[in-house]
Amino acid sequence: MSVRMSPFSGKGHIEMDNEMLELFCYWIREREDIRRKRESFRLPPWTEDPILRDNHFCNVHREDDRGTKEIRSVVLSHPELGIIDLPWVYTMARLFNKALTLDFVLNTIEVGQRHLWVDLLKEQMEYGTKVFHTAYVVSTNGRRMNKLEYVYEVVESVKQLQITPFDDCWEVFEELTSIKGMGSFLAGQVIADLKNDRYLVRAPDRWAWSCIGPGSKKGLDYIFGHGTNARNYDRRMSILCGAMPLDILKMRIPMQDLQNCLCEFSKYVAIMNGTRGRSRPYKPCC
C-alpha cells in the first residue's frame, strides 16, 4: 500500500492511500464515461468493468440521475408552486423519492384537498401500488404510525420553518434537521434539490457545502484510513479536493456531489472486496 503525505493538510499531515485515491478517480471517470455513452445512444455494455456494468450507481453529478430529473420535471410542471413552497415540496419528493407519487399528491393539493391524498394513497397501497421508491429506506423514526401519515406530518412541519431563499445552505440544513424525522441524509437531499431549483442558487456556500453521511464516511475511510467523523470531515474533504487531478477538477463537481461520489465509491469497494452490503442490480433498458 503506497501512502501519500498531502501538502494540503494544514497543521500536521494526513496520510492518503494512493491506490484508493487512484481507484476513486477511476470510479469518477468511468461512471461519467458510462453516462456519456448511454446519453449518446450507444448500445450497452457501456463499460468493461463488471461491477459498474451489473450494479446500480448514482451519477457523478446528482442532476444527471434519472430520479432527480423526473422529480425536477414534476415540480416545474406545477406553475402554481412558488419559490417559497419548494422546501416542503422537495421534502415530500425525497420522502417518497418517486416522481409519479409526487405528481399525484400535487394534483390532489391543487384542487384544495390538502389531506385527502393520504387516504387516496392508502387505498392505492392496499391494492399493491408502490408509492415509495426503494432506493433508500425512509422509516417513521421509531414511531408507531402509518408511513403516509408520517410523511404528511413531516411535510407540514417543514412548512412552518422560518427559512428563506436568502439563507445559506448551513442555515437551511440546521432548520430542516431541527424537525424530528429530518435526519442529515434527508436534509442533505432536500438542500441538493433547493440548490438546483431557484431556492438556494445564490447561496454563498452553494458549491462548497456538504455534510457527512454514512456512505461518505466509509469512502473517506478507504482513502484516509478509519476515523472519519464530523470534526475532521471538512478537512479530509478539502484535502481530497486538493488531490484531484486536473481532468476531474474540470468536471466542476460541487462538494455535495463529491460527497455522494464517495458514498457510491464505498459501495463499489465493498462489492470489489466481496462485502456487498446494500446494492441494487442494474439492467440496461436499451
C-alpha positions in Angstrom: 0.0 0.0 0.0 1.6 3.3 -1.1 0.9 6.3 1.1 1.0 9.9 0.1 1.6 12.8 2.5 -0.7 15.6 1.5 0.6 19.2 1.4 -3.0 20.4 1.8 -3.5 19.2 5.3 -2.6 22.4 7.2 -1.2 21.7 10.6 0.4 18.3 10.6 0.0 15.7 7.8 -2.8 13.4 6.9 -1.9 10.2 5.1 -3.7 9.2 2.0 -3.8 5.8 0.4 -2.6 6.4 -3.2 -4.1 3.2 -4.5 -7.5 4.1 -3.1 -7.3 7.7 -4.3 -6.5 6.4 -7.8 -9.4 3.9 -7.6 -11.7 6.7 -6.6 -10.6 8.8 -9.5 -11.1 5.8 -11.8 -14.6 5.4 -10.5 -15.5 9.0 -11.2 -14.0 8.8 -14.8 -15.6 5.5 -15.6 -19.0 6.4 -14.2 -19.1 9.7 -16.1 -18.0 7.9 -19.3 -20.9 5.4 -18.9 -23.3 8.3 -18.6 -22.0 9.9 -21.8 -22.1 6.7 -23.8 -25.6 6.0 -22.7 -26.8 9.5 -23.4 -25.2 9.4 -26.9 -27.4 6.3 -27.6 -24.5 3.8 -27.7 -25.6 0.2 -27.2 -24.7 -1.5 -24.0 -22.4 -2.6 -22.4 -21.0 0.9 -21.7 -18.1 -0.4 -19.6 -15.9 -3.5 -19.3 -16.0 -3.1 -15.5 -18.3 -5.9 -14.3 -19.1 -4.1 -11.0 -20.2 -0.9 -12.8 -21.9 -2.9 -15.5 -24.0 -5.1 -13.3 -24.8 -2.8 -10.3 -26.7 0.4 -10.0 -24.6 3.5 -9.1 -25.7 7.2 -9.0 -24.1 9.5 -11.5 -21.1 11.8 -10.7 -23.4 14.8 -10.9 -26.6 14.3 -9.0 -28.6 16.4 -11.5 -27.8 13.7 -14.1 -29.7 11.0 -12.1 -32.9 9.8 -13.7 -34.8 10.1 -10.4 -33.7 13.7 -9.9 -34.6 14.6 -13.4 -38.1 13.1 -13.1 -38.8 14.9 -9.7 -37.5 18.2 -11.1 -39.8 17.8 -14.1 -42.8 17.2 -11.9 -42.1 20.3 -9.8 -41.5 22.5 -12.8 -44.8 21.3 -14.3 -46.8 22.8 -11.5 -46.6 26.6 -12.0 -48.9 27.2 -9.0 -45.9 26.4 -6.8 -44.0 29.4 -5.7 -40.3 29.5 -4.6 -41.4 29.6 -1.0 -43.1 26.2 -1.5 -40.0 24.4 -2.6 -38.7 23.3 0.8 -41.8 21.3 1.7 -42.3 20.1 -1.9 -38.8 18.7 -2.1 -39.1 17.2 1.4 -42.2 15.4 0.2 -40.4 14.4 -3.1 -37.5 12.9 -1.3 -39.6 11.1 1.3 -41.4 9.3 -1.5 -38.5 9.5 -3.9 -41.0 8.7 -6.6 -42.0 11.3 -9.2 -45.4 9.7 -10.0 -46.4 9.8 -6.3 -45.3 13.4 -6.0 -47.3 14.4 -9.1 -50.4 12.6 -7.8 -50.1 14.5 -4.4 -49.5 17.9 -6.0 -52.5 17.4 -8.3 -54.7 16.5 -5.3 -53.5 19.5 -3.3 -54.1 21.6 -6.4 -57.9 21.0 -6.1 -57.8 22.0 -2.4 -57.9 18.6 -0.8 -54.8 19.1 1.4 -55.2 15.8 3.4 -57.2 13.7 1.0 -54.0 12.5 -0.7 -53.1 10.4 2.4 -56.3 8.4 2.2 -56.1 8.0 -1.5 -52.6 6.7 -1.4 -53.5 4.4 1.4 -56.1 2.9 -0.9 -53.6 2.5 -3.7 -51.1 0.8 -1.4 -53.8 -1.7 -0.3 -54.2 -2.7 -3.9 -50.4 -3.2 -4.2 -49.4 0.1 -5.8 -45.9 1.1 -4.8 -45.9 4.8 -3.8 -42.4 4.8 -2.2 -39.2 4.2 -4.2 -36.8 1.6 -2.7 -33.6 3.4 -3.5 -33.2 4.2 0.2 -35.3 3.4 3.2 -37.4 6.1 4.9 -38.7 5.0 8.3 -41.1 6.5 10.7 -38.2 7.3 13.0 -39.2 4.7 15.5 -42.8 5.9 15.9 -45.8 3.5 15.5 -47.8 5.2 12.9 -48.8 4.9 9.2 -45.9 5.9 6.9 -48.1 8.2 4.9 -49.4 10.0 8.0 -45.7 10.4 9.0 -44.8 12.0 5.6 -47.8 14.4 6.0 -46.6 15.4 9.5 -43.0 16.0 8.5 -44.0 18.0 5.4 -46.4 20.1 7.5 -43.6 20.8 10.0 -41.3 22.0 7.1 -44.0 24.4 6.1 -43.7 26.1 9.5 -40.0 26.7 9.3 -38.6 30.2 9.1 -36.3 29.8 6.1 -36.0 31.9 3.1 -34.2 31.8 -0.3 -31.7 34.3 1.1 -30.3 31.8 3.6 -27.1 29.8 3.1 -27.1 26.0 2.9 -26.0 25.6 6.5 -28.8 27.7 7.8 -31.4 25.7 5.9 -29.7 22.5 7.0 -29.9 23.4 10.7 -33.6 24.4 10.3 -34.5 21.2 8.5 -32.7 18.9 10.9 -34.5 20.6 13.8 -37.6 18.7 12.7 -38.0 15.2 14.2 -37.6 12.8 11.4 -35.4 15.0 9.2 -32.0 13.5 9.6 -28.9 14.8 8.0 -29.2 12.5 5.0 -32.7 13.5 4.1 -32.0 17.2 4.8 -28.9 17.0 2.5 -31.1 15.6 -0.3 -33.6 18.4 0.1 -30.8 21.0 0.1 -29.3 19.5 -3.1 -32.7 20.0 -4.8 -33.1 23.6 -3.5 -29.6 24.5 -4.8 -30.6 23.4 -8.3 -34.1 24.8 -8.4 -34.3 28.6 -7.7 -34.2 28.5 -3.9 -30.5 28.3 -2.9 -29.0 29.0 -6.3 -27.3 32.2 -4.9 -26.3 30.7 -1.6 -22.7 31.7 -0.9 -21.8 28.2 0.2 -23.7 26.5 -2.7 -20.6 24.9 -4.2 -18.6 24.3 -1.0 -21.4 22.9 1.2 -21.7 19.2 2.1 -22.4 17.2 5.2 -21.0 13.9 6.3 -23.1 10.8 5.8 -22.6 7.0 6.5 -21.6 6.4 2.9 -19.2 9.3 2.5 -17.6 8.4 5.9 -16.9 4.9 4.5 -15.5 6.4 1.3 -13.2 8.8 3.1 -12.1 6.0 5.5 -11.0 3.9 2.4 -8.8 6.8 1.3 -7.6 8.3 4.6 -7.9 5.3 6.9 -10.5 4.8 9.6 -11.5 7.7 11.8 -13.6 10.0 9.6 -16.0 11.9 11.8 -17.9 15.2 11.9 -14.9 17.0 13.4 -12.4 16.1 10.6 -14.8 15.6 7.8 -14.3 19.1 6.3 -10.6 18.9 6.5 -10.5 15.5 4.8 -12.8 16.7 2.1 -10.6 19.8 1.5 -7.5 17.6 1.2 -9.3 15.3 -1.2 -10.3 18.2 -3.4 -6.7 19.4 -3.4 -5.5 16.0 -4.6 -8.0 15.7 -7.5 -6.2 15.6 -10.9 -7.0 18.3 -13.5 -9.3 16.3 -15.7 -11.6 15.7 -12.7 -11.4 19.3 -11.5 -12.6 20.3 -15.0 -15.8 18.3 -14.3 -16.7 21.0 -11.8 -18.1 18.6 -9.2 -19.8 20.5 -6.3 -18.6 19.4 -2.8 -22.0 17.8 -2.2 -21.8 15.7 -5.4 -18.2 14.7 -4.4 -19.6 13.5 -1.1 -22.2 11.5 -3.0 -19.4 10.0 -5.2 -17.6 8.9 -2.0 -20.8 7.1 -0.9 -21.1 5.3 -4.3 -17.4 4.6 -4.3 -17.8 2.9 -0.9 -20.4 0.6 -2.4 -18.0 -0.1 -5.3 -15.2 -1.1 -3.0 -17.5 -3.2 -0.8 -18.6 -5.2 -3.9 -15.0 -5.5 -5.1 -13.9 -6.9 -1.7 -16.8 -9.3 -1.6 -18.7 -7.5 1.2 -21.6 -6.3 -1.0 -23.8 -4.7 1.6 -26.9 -2.9 0.3 -26.8 -2.6 -3.5 -29.2 -2.8 -6.5 -28.5 -4.8 -9.6 -28.6 -2.9 -12.8 -30.1 -4.0 -16.1 -29.8 -1.5 -19.1 -33.1 -0.6 -20.7 -31.6 -0.1 -24.1 
